[in-house]
Amino acid sequence: MSGVSPEHGPIGDDGRVSDERPTPDPTAGPVPGPAAASDTDVTEDYEPEPATRRATTLAASLLATLAIVAVMAFLPAPYAVRGPGPTEDVLGAQDGQELIQIKDEQTYPATGELRLVTVSVSGGPGFPADALTVLRGWVDEKRSVVPVESVFDLDQSREEVDAENQAEMTSSQESATVAALTELGYTVPATLTVVGTVEGSGAEGVVADGDVLTSVDGDELVTYDDLVDDLAKTSPGDDVELGVTRDGEPTTVTVTMSDIQGRTSLGVYLDQQFDLPVDVQIQIEDIGGPSAGTMFALGIIDKLTPEDEANGHVIAGTGTMSVDGQVGAIGGIRQKLYGAQRDGATWFLAPTSNCNEVVGNVPDGMHVTAVSTLTEALAAVTAIGQDDTDGLPTCEQAVEGKG
């Protein structure tokens, strides 16, 4: 991901930059010099006393210290500094090209803005932060300083980091498209191929890599949501009859549902391929990562519906988006709030799972509502557009509810 002013001369009393120095007024008489004990204390052949050894040592030590500090200020530091990054209106254009392009479908104009937000990061593989940048990050409330390893895999190169961020952005765009079209009532067929099983789960040794899921307890799987809905009816320990296509042949296997990190799970990793009923293309440059998914989904819905959901308001937000419409947590939300404020947003959609970081860190003039699903996010945008926001959930309420 997917930051920082030149120094000037002395500032005049009028606030302008000035390189001028004061000129003595010839009518004002002589400029007073240092106070003297008497006129006889200064003679024409006066010579200053030579510097003592102690004074020389102190001066040399001071110069050496200043030199060390100057060098250290530009040495790499083991930290990453996060600051507010650029924002983009997903309903607008970048370099003259619409961010969201929808072909062969009726689209509708919008009067508001839906802004995705980003974080600018100094530090990491190939671009380490220097000590001066870190110091500025510590004293600036809009920035944060964190250990570099909490943000980056230090074994990766700069090119690998960029490639991973771009892959996450591409994946988030597809997930956002599937979620948006599903929210609008489209059927989005999916091919669900097993690419691994969770160690220790009921699927291990039963489901094989390459199996294509076709049914659960006799219910045909057409969309990913079909799978989610069928598995939502189960509990850990339940047996489900899974229809699969293995090596081109249909078969059935019995899988015992597992408890994985407190959730009922089939215990398989899936490669999901979607047959999109609407051609949606998202074009955006120089931004990576998965956190724009929620705003992309909202932008697609806004373009495909005649309602002017935002209705002139500037609304920013963040959050990953799963294909089944779940809003996920992201990093750097404090910096994203300040970036949204800078670019004119007055409302911010925050993932409920990030609310602990939001409370107490909201910039002046910004209103934040907590969302955990695409349905909730769309309802929030519509309420803001209608100036009917009294019932919108806040992060304070979300945090109190956890307590």
C-alpha positions as CSV (number, residue, x, y, z in Angstrom):
1,M,0.0,0.0,0.0
2,S,-2.0,0.0,-0.3
3,G,3.3,8.6,2.1
4,V,4.8,12.0,3.4
5,S,7.8,20.5,2.8
6,P,10.6,22.4,2.1
7,E,12.1,24.6,4.7
8,H,12.1,28.4,4.1
9,G,13.9,31.4,5.4
10,P,12.8,33.5,8.4
11,I,9.1,34.5,8.5
12,G,8.4,38.2,8.6
13,D,5.9,39.9,11.0
14,D,3.3,39.9,8.3
15,G,3.5,36.1,8.0
16,R,5.1,36.0,4.6
17,V,8.3,34.1,3.8
18,S,11.2,36.5,3.8
19,D,15.0,36.2,3.3
20,E,15.6,39.9,4.2
21,R,17.6,40.9,7.2
22,P,16.9,44.1,9.2
23,T,18.8,47.2,8.0
24,P,20.0,49.7,10.6
25,D,18.2,53.1,10.6
26,P,20.9,55.8,10.0
27,T,18.8,58.3,12.0
28,A,18.7,56.1,15.0
29,G,22.3,56.6,16.1
30,P,24.9,53.9,16.6
31,V,23.8,50.4,17.3
32,P,24.7,49.6,20.9
33,G,27.4,47.0,21.4
34,P,28.2,44.8,24.3
35,A,28.2,46.5,27.7
36,A,31.8,47.6,28.7
37,A,33.1,48.2,32.2
38,S,34.8,51.5,31.0
39,D,36.2,53.1,27.9
40,T,39.7,52.1,28.9
41,D,38.8,48.3,28.9
42,V,39.0,48.2,25.0
43,T,42.2,49.1,23.2
44,E,43.3,48.9,19.5
45,D,45.7,46.0,20.1
46,Y,43.1,43.9,22.1
47,E,43.3,40.2,21.3
48,P,40.8,37.6,22.7
49,E,42.0,35.0,25.1
50,P,42.7,31.7,23.5
51,A,40.1,29.0,24.0
52,T,40.7,26.7,26.9
53,R,41.1,22.9,26.3
54,R,37.8,22.3,28.1
55,A,35.9,24.7,25.7
56,T,37.5,23.1,22.7
57,T,36.5,19.6,23.9
58,L,32.9,20.7,24.6
59,A,32.7,22.3,21.1
60,A,34.0,19.2,19.4
61,S,31.6,17.0,21.4
62,L,28.7,19.1,20.5
63,L,29.6,19.0,16.8
64,A,30.0,15.2,17.0
65,T,26.6,14.8,18.7
66,L,24.9,17.0,16.1
67,A,26.5,15.0,13.3
68,I,25.4,11.7,14.9
69,V,21.8,13.0,15.3
70,A,21.8,14.2,11.7
71,V,22.9,10.8,10.4
72,M,20.5,8.9,12.6
73,A,17.6,11.0,11.4
74,F,18.0,9.5,7.9
75,L,18.8,5.9,8.9
76,P,16.2,3.2,8.4
77,A,14.0,2.5,11.4
78,P,12.2,-0.8,12.2
79,Y,8.8,0.9,12.1
80,A,6.0,1.6,9.6
81,V,4.3,4.9,9.7
82,R,0.6,5.0,8.5
83,G,-1.0,8.2,7.4
84,P,-4.2,9.3,5.6
85,G,-4.1,8.2,2.0
86,P,-6.0,9.4,-1.1
87,T,-9.7,8.7,-1.4
88,E,-11.7,8.0,-4.6
89,D,-15.4,8.4,-5.4
90,V,-16.5,5.0,-6.8
91,L,-19.4,6.7,-8.5
92,G,-16.9,9.1,-10.3
93,A,-14.0,8.8,-12.6
94,Q,-10.2,8.5,-12.4
95,D,-8.1,10.1,-15.2
96,G,-11.3,10.6,-17.2
97,Q,-12.4,7.0,-16.9
98,E,-15.4,5.8,-14.8
99,L,-14.2,3.6,-11.9
100,I,-17.2,1.3,-12.2
101,Q,-18.3,0.5,-15.8
102,I,-21.4,-1.6,-16.4
103,K,-22.2,-2.9,-19.9
104,D,-25.5,-3.8,-21.5
105,E,-27.5,-2.8,-18.5
106,Q,-29.5,0.4,-17.6
107,T,-27.5,2.6,-15.2
108,Y,-28.5,5.7,-13.4
109,P,-26.8,9.0,-12.4
110,A,-26.0,9.9,-8.9
111,T,-25.7,13.2,-7.1
112,G,-23.8,12.0,-4.1
113,E,-20.3,10.5,-3.6
114,L,-19.3,7.1,-2.2
115,R,-15.6,7.4,-1.3
116,L,-13.3,4.5,-0.7
117,V,-10.5,5.4,1.6
118,T,-6.8,4.3,1.8
119,V,-3.8,4.4,4.0
120,S,-0.4,5.8,3.0
121,V,2.4,3.7,4.5
122,S,6.1,4.8,4.9
123,G,8.3,1.8,5.7
124,G,8.5,-1.8,4.6
125,P,10.4,-3.9,2.1
126,G,12.3,-1.7,-0.3
127,F,11.1,1.6,1.2
128,P,12.2,1.8,4.9
129,A,11.0,4.7,7.0
130,D,13.8,6.9,8.4
131,A,13.9,8.1,12.1
132,L,12.7,11.6,11.2
133,T,9.6,10.2,9.5
134,V,9.0,8.0,12.6
135,L,9.4,10.9,14.9
136,R,6.8,12.9,12.9
137,G,4.5,10.0,13.1
138,W,4.6,9.9,16.9
139,V,3.7,13.5,17.3
140,D,1.0,13.7,14.6
141,E,-2.5,12.4,15.8
142,K,-3.4,11.7,12.2
143,R,-0.6,9.1,11.9
144,S,0.4,6.0,13.7
145,V,3.7,4.2,14.2
146,V,3.7,0.4,14.4
147,P,6.4,-2.3,14.2
148,V,7.1,-2.9,10.5
149,E,6.5,-6.6,10.8
150,S,2.9,-6.0,11.9
151,V,2.2,-4.6,8.5
152,F,4.6,-6.4,6.1
153,D,6.1,-9.8,5.7
154,L,9.8,-8.9,5.9
155,D,10.7,-11.9,3.7
156,Q,8.9,-10.3,0.8
157,S,10.4,-7.9,-1.7
158,R,8.8,-4.6,-2.7
159,E,7.6,-6.2,-5.9
160,E,6.1,-9.1,-4.1
161,V,4.2,-6.8,-1.7
162,D,2.8,-4.8,-4.7
163,A,1.8,-7.9,-6.5
164,E,0.0,-9.3,-3.4
165,N,-1.8,-6.0,-2.9
166,Q,-3.0,-5.9,-6.5
167,A,-4.2,-9.5,-6.3
168,E,-6.2,-8.7,-3.1
169,M,-7.7,-5.7,-4.9
170,T,-8.7,-7.8,-7.9
171,S,-10.3,-10.5,-5.6
172,S,-12.2,-7.8,-3.6
173,Q,-13.7,-6.4,-6.8
174,E,-15.0,-9.8,-7.8
175,S,-16.4,-10.5,-4.3
176,A,-18.0,-7.0,-4.3
177,T,-19.6,-7.6,-7.7
178,V,-21.1,-11.0,-6.6
179,A,-22.4,-9.6,-3.4
180,A,-23.9,-6.5,-5.0
181,L,-25.7,-8.5,-7.8
182,T,-26.9,-11.0,-5.2
183,E,-28.2,-8.1,-3.0
184,L,-30.1,-6.9,-6.1
185,G,-31.8,-10.2,-6.7
186,Y,-29.6,-11.6,-9.5
187,T,-28.7,-15.3,-9.5
188,V,-25.0,-15.7,-9.7
189,P,-24.1,-19.3,-10.5
190,A,-20.9,-20.6,-8.9
191,T,-18.5,-23.5,-9.4
192,L,-17.2,-24.6,-6.0
193,T,-13.9,-26.6,-6.3
194,V,-12.1,-28.0,-3.3
195,V,-8.5,-27.0,-3.0
196,G,-7.7,-28.3,0.4
197,T,-9.1,-29.4,3.8
198,V,-8.6,-28.1,7.3
199,E,-6.4,-30.3,9.3
200,G,-8.3,-32.2,12.0
201,S,-11.7,-31.4,10.5
202,G,-14.4,-33.9,9.4
203,A,-13.6,-33.2,5.8
204,E,-10.0,-34.3,6.1
205,G,-9.5,-37.6,4.3
206,V,-13.1,-37.6,3.1
207,V,-13.2,-34.7,0.6
208,A,-10.4,-34.7,-2.0
209,D,-8.7,-31.8,-3.8
210,G,-10.4,-31.2,-7.1
211,D,-13.9,-32.3,-5.9
212,V,-16.6,-30.0,-7.2
213,L,-19.4,-29.5,-4.7
214,T,-22.9,-30.1,-6.2
215,S,-25.3,-30.6,-3.4
216,V,-25.8,-30.7,0.4
217,D,-28.3,-33.2,1.8
218,G,-29.9,-33.5,-1.6
219,D,-30.2,-29.7,-2.1
220,E,-28.6,-28.6,-5.4
221,L,-25.9,-26.0,-5.1
222,V,-26.3,-23.3,-7.8
223,T,-24.8,-20.3,-6.0
224,Y,-22.4,-19.8,-3.2
225,D,-25.3,-18.5,-1.1
226,D,-27.0,-21.9,-1.5
227,L,-24.0,-23.5,0.3
228,V,-24.0,-20.9,3.0
229,D,-27.7,-21.3,3.6
230,D,-27.6,-25.1,3.8
231,L,-24.6,-25.2,6.2
232,A,-26.3,-22.5,8.4
233,K,-28.8,-25.1,9.4
234,T,-26.1,-27.4,10.8
235,S,-24.2,-27.6,14.1
236,P,-20.8,-29.1,15.0
237,G,-21.1,-32.9,15.0
238,D,-23.9,-33.1,12.5
239,D,-23.3,-35.3,9.5
240,V,-24.1,-33.9,6.0
241,E,-24.3,-35.8,2.7
242,L,-22.2,-33.9,0.3
243,G,-22.7,-34.4,-3.4
244,V,-19.5,-33.9,-5.4
245,T,-18.2,-34.5,-8.9
246,R,-14.8,-36.3,-8.6
247,D,-12.7,-37.0,-11.7
248,G,-15.8,-36.2,-13.8
249,E,-18.0,-38.7,-12.0
250,P,-20.8,-37.8,-9.5
251,T,-20.5,-39.3,-6.1
252,T,-21.6,-38.6,-2.5
253,V,-19.5,-38.5,0.7
254,T,-20.6,-38.0,4.3
255,V,-18.8,-35.2,6.2
256,T,-19.1,-34.4,10.0
257,M,-19.4,-30.7,10.6
258,S,-16.6,-29.2,12.7
259,D,-16.2,-26.4,15.2
260,I,-13.4,-24.2,13.8
261,Q,-12.6,-21.0,15.7
262,G,-16.0,-21.0,17.3
263,R,-17.9,-21.4,14.0
264,T,-19.7,-24.4,12.4
265,S,-17.6,-25.3,9.4
266,L,-17.5,-27.9,6.6
267,G,-13.7,-27.8,6.9
268,V,-12.8,-27.2,3.2
269,Y,-11.0,-24.6,1.2
270,L,-12.8,-23.6,-2.0
271,D,-11.8,-22.0,-5.3
272,Q,-14.9,-20.2,-6.4
273,Q,-15.6,-19.4,-10.0
274,F,-18.6,-17.2,-10.8
275,D,-20.7,-16.8,-13.9
276,L,-21.6,-13.2,-13.6
277,P,-25.0,-12.3,-15.2
278,V,-24.0,-8.6,-15.5
279,D,-20.7,-7.4,-17.1
280,V,-19.1,-5.2,-14.4
281,Q,-15.6,-3.8,-14.8
282,I,-13.8,-1.8,-12.1
283,Q,-10.8,0.3,-13.2
284,I,-8.6,1.9,-10.6
285,E,-4.9,2.7,-10.5
286,D,-2.3,2.8,-7.7
287,I,-4.5,1.4,-5.0
288,G,-4.2,-2.1,-3.7
289,G,-5.6,-4.4,-0.9
290,P,-9.0,-5.7,-0.1
291,S,-10.5,-3.0,2.0
292,A,-12.5,-1.1,-0.7
293,G,-14.9,-4.1,-1.2
294,T,-17.8,-2.6,0.7
295,M,-17.7,0.7,-1.2
296,F,-17.4,-1.0,-4.6
297,A,-20.4,-3.1,-3.8
298,L,-22.4,0.0,-2.8
299,G,-21.3,1.8,-6.0
300,I,-22.5,-1.1,-8.2
301,I,-25.9,-1.1,-6.5
302,D,-26.2,2.7,-6.8
303,K,-25.5,2.6,-10.5
304,L,-27.9,-0.2,-11.2
305,T,-30.9,1.3,-9.3
306,P,-32.9,4.4,-10.1
307,E,-32.9,5.5,-6.5
308,D,-30.4,8.2,-5.8
309,E,-29.2,6.5,-2.5
310,A,-26.6,9.1,-1.3
311,N,-28.7,12.0,-2.6
312,G,-26.0,14.7,-2.6
313,H,-24.2,13.5,0.5
314,V,-20.5,12.7,0.6
315,I,-20.2,9.3,2.3
316,A,-16.9,7.5,2.9
317,G,-16.4,4.0,4.2
318,T,-14.2,0.9,4.3
319,G,-14.4,-2.8,4.9
320,T,-13.7,-6.0,3.1
321,M,-16.7,-7.6,1.3
322,S,-17.3,-11.4,1.1
323,V,-19.3,-12.9,-1.7
324,D,-22.1,-13.6,0.8
325,G,-22.3,-9.9,1.8
326,Q,-20.3,-9.8,5.1
327,V,-18.3,-6.7,5.9
328,G,-14.9,-7.5,7.3
329,A,-12.3,-5.7,9.4
330,I,-9.5,-3.6,7.9
331,G,-6.3,-1.9,9.1
332,G,-5.6,1.8,9.6
333,I,-9.1,2.9,10.2
334,R,-8.0,6.0,12.2
335,Q,-6.0,7.3,9.2
336,K,-8.9,6.5,6.9
337,L,-11.2,8.6,9.0
338,Y,-8.9,11.6,8.7
339,G,-8.5,11.1,5.0
340,A,-12.3,11.0,4.6
341,Q,-12.7,14.2,6.6
342,R,-10.0,15.9,4.5
343,D,-11.8,15.1,1.3
344,G,-15.2,16.4,2.4
345,A,-17.0,13.4,3.8
346,T,-19.4,13.9,6.7
347,W,-20.5,10.3,7.1
348,F,-18.3,7.2,7.4
349,L,-19.3,3.5,7.2
350,A,-17.1,1.5,9.6
351,P,-17.0,-2.3,10.0
352,T,-18.5,-3.2,13.3
353,S,-15.4,-5.3,14.0
354,N,-13.3,-2.2,13.9
355,C,-15.4,-0.2,16.3
356,N,-13.0,-0.5,19.2
357,E,-10.5,1.5,17.2
358,V,-13.1,4.1,16.1
359,V,-14.4,5.1,19.5
360,G,-12.5,8.1,20.8
361,N,-10.8,8.7,17.4
362,V,-13.5,10.3,15.3
363,P,-12.4,13.7,13.7
364,D,-14.5,16.8,14.3
365,G,-17.6,17.0,12.1
366,M,-17.5,13.3,11.1
367,H,-20.4,10.9,11.9
368,V,-19.7,7.2,12.0
369,T,-22.2,4.3,11.6
370,A,-21.3,0.7,12.2
371,V,-22.1,-1.9,9.5
372,S,-21.5,-5.7,9.4
373,T,-23.3,-6.7,6.2
374,L,-23.9,-5.2,2.8
375,T,-27.6,-5.0,3.5
376,E,-26.9,-2.8,6.6
377,A,-24.4,-0.7,4.6
378,L,-27.0,0.0,1.9
379,A,-29.7,0.8,4.5
380,A,-27.2,3.3,6.1
381,V,-26.5,5.0,2.8
382,T,-30.2,5.3,2.0
383,A,-31.0,6.7,5.5
384,I,-28.2,9.3,5.1
385,G,-29.5,10.3,1.7
386,Q,-33.0,10.8,3.2
387,D,-31.6,12.7,6.2
388,D,-33.2,10.1,8.5
389,T,-30.2,9.0,10.5
390,D,-31.5,8.8,14.1
391,G,-31.8,5.1,14.0
392,L,-28.3,4.3,12.5
393,P,-26.2,2.1,14.8
394,T,-23.1,3.7,16.2
395,C,-19.7,2.3,17.1
396,E,-20.3,3.3,20.7
397,Q,-23.4,1.1,20.8
398,A,-21.5,-1.8,19.2
399,V,-18.7,-1.6,21.7
400,E,-21.1,-1.4,24.6
401,G,-23.0,-4.4,23.2
402,K,-19.7,-6.5,23.3
403,G,-19.2,-5.5,26.9
